[in-house]
């Protein structure tokens, strides 16, 4: 998978997502260009697992 829908109105590509961080009670995906894309609470576990799998060496 090359990307994932992290929020109702946002889709991110794996190679550009650096990490997920919390911003108060919300989560954001920090992108390679410095943008912060929201991650819904509903999709947080999916995005976190997706990033963990992508960061493991093959």
Secondary structure, DSSP 4 states (H G I P E B T S, - for coil): --EEEEETTEEEEGGGEEEEEEETTEEEEEETTS-EEEE-TTTHHHHHHHHHHHHS--
